[in-house]
Amino acid sequence: MSVSPEFDPILKSFLDSTQPYWHPNLKLILDEYKALPFPFQSVGLGSESEPIQVDIPKAISFDGFLRWVKSWSITNIDLLPEKLVKEFEVAWGGPNLIRCVVFKAFMLVDKVKI
């Protein structure tokens, strides 16, 4: 997810600090599928170690951002202390601001090798 130059470093730091709590398979996503074994024949839309990046823009509120973070399975552990929530809120631009954020997705489109 990308929000703004002020917000993104705080989010990255948060993600880095939570990595010990994630399932090991999450590394495939964090590495943008570049290490995902994908032994199929390329059709020109990404291939093993070279996925296509897809940007998905979405307008969300600060509350929507917090709900998104709290929906992660790792956040059953309270990883969002009030101080961090306030830091996110200030970098967001306030609790009432609706921002257009960009969710990063990655795609591999291949066909079965025969």
Buried (B, 14 or more C-beta within 10 A) or exposed (E): BEBBEEBBEBBEEBBEEBEEBBEEEBEBEEEBBEEBEBEEEBEEEBBBEEBBEEEEEEEBBBEBBBEBBEEBEBEEEEBBEEEBBEBBBEBBBEEEEEBEBEEEBBEBBBEEEE
